């Protein structure tokens, strides 16, 4: 039985009447359904996770990653007493703001959006949930405070000092969205993510560290039987908290586990072994967090700001190593492709800004006309490009570039 969700946690930005036949559902179950049925979630099926969409038949997309993240988050919530629907909805929503081409696209849009304050996938997710999704006029999906807060991994704005002290490169809100951010954070400790957001964050880490590794192995990009341990450990040490010596010991221990595959030849036996590895790793990482959190916070149900998710250093080091294996073997193969993708998105923003508002989708033209200045109009253009899938970004680029060429030709003829 989940507790700790008072009237403020269940409140929506705009009041609603309960829909006929939905009285048996909690407000959080309704929120989960709204995210699940959103257009932004469907678009994640066409957005890169690690391997590009359409490059192979089996790799995960942002959508499948989000579904897997939600399943992990739901089980963690059950184990620790948080409301499963709150964490599930937050996990489904956590990547809604990611643009075409994954984190590579995020970097390209951050550069293109510099005149209007930059781009950040987490801040874009909040914008989608509270403004861009068409459900309730003026409130996006009009989710409850608890679910919006749970979906806010970085509860501060760009340049703000987070709870740990130093300025964070990540942030969760744009200046335009500060009013709704302040509403959803009413009564919350400054700079501290709620318990459900912490569960979502660890579920995300577990899901993508394990599943991206699985995809890389199955694609033949990661040679498990001859890992360059020194390079993997060095990669993990650059981005993580553990020392080289600690990481080397953790990696050595992982490779001695009976479920760690020694190789992969694509056979049914190898595929079963690979799934066994993923299952063991997910269970191991989740159990570690549950045990450490219970040891610190006690046996009572945990929700909102009554507890903190505790990740043991060993579990965090394992997670960082799994990410490092994928980064070392898979990412270098994509350097040339990523350069082309960044150039495409930068040019698309520029071309679309020149051809707006007519070139925008009808749903965004009103916002463009209502924008108070060039920076606000650019933000609408960024909203448009960020919403596109990998394939539609490429198609839009070709179409708008062709339109620009035709217009230029006509100007030359008329002159």
C-alpha positions, 0 to 999 in steps of 0.5 A: 500500500503506497502512502505519502501522496497527499492532495498537493501531490495529486493536484493538476495545474488546471482542475479537471472533472473526473471522466465518466467510468474512470472513478476506479483509477487513481490520478497517477494511473490516468497520468500513466495512460496519458503519457502512454498514449501521447504522440511524443512517446510514439515518436520515440520509436523512430529515434536513435538509442545507440544504433541508428533506427533502421540500421538493423532489425533488432536494436533498441530505439528510444521507445523500447528503452523507455518501456524497459526503463518503466518496467524496471522502475515499476518493480523498484517502486513496488519494492520500496513503497513508492507508487508504481504508476508515478514511477512508471509514468516518469520512466515513460516520459523521461526521454520524450524531449530527446531529438532525432539522432540521440545525444548527438542530435541533442548537442547539435540542437544545443548549438543551434539554440544558443540564441534562445538559451540552448537545448537540453533533452530533460528541459524539452521533456518538461516542455512537452509534458506541460505545453506541447502535447495536445490534451488540455489547453495551456497545460499539455497533458496536465499531469499531477504534481507528483508525476511531473516532479518524478519526471524531473531528473534535474530540478533546476534551470541552466546555470543554477547551482544544484544541491551538491554545490557545483553548477550542473551542465544538465538542467530540467527547465527553460526560462519560458517554463519557469512558472510551471516548474515553480508550481510543480516544485512547490514545497520541494527542497531546492535542488533535490529530486524527489524519491520517484525521480531518483528511482526513474534515474537509476532505472534509466541507468540500469536499462541503458547500461545493460541493454545497450551492451546487449545490443552491441554484443548481438550486433557483433561490435563488442568482442566479449571474449577479447575485451580490451580491459585496460581501455574499458577501465580507462573509459569508465574512470574518465566519466565515473567516480571509481578509481582505475584499480577499483574498476579493474577489480570490478570488471575482473569479478564480472567476467568470472560470473557464470552468466557472463558470456565468453563469446557470441556466435548468434546461435540460439544457445548464445542468444539464451546466454546473452539474455541470461546475462542481461537478466542477471545484471538487471537483478544484481543492480536493482537488488543492490539499490533496494538493499542499500536504500532499505538499510539507510531509510528503513522498512517503511514505504518511501515516497516524495521526500521521505527517503533517498535512493542509495546506490552502493559504489560497487553497483555504480561502478558496475553500471559505469563499466557496462556503459564504458564497454559500449562506448569504447566499442560502438561509439567510434564506429559512428563518428562519421555518421554523427558528424553528418547528422549534426550538420543536417540538424544545424542546417535544418534549423536554419532553413526552417527558421527562414521558411517559418511559419508556413513550413512549420506543422500547423500545431506550432504556427500559432506559437510562432505568431504569438512569440514576442521576439526572434529568440522566442520564434527560434524556440518554436523552430527548435520545438519543431525539429526536436519533435522529428524522428530520425527519418523525418528529420532527413526527409524535412531537410531534403524537402526544405532544401529543395524548396529553398533552391527553387525559391532562389532560382525564381529570384534569379530569374525575376531579377 
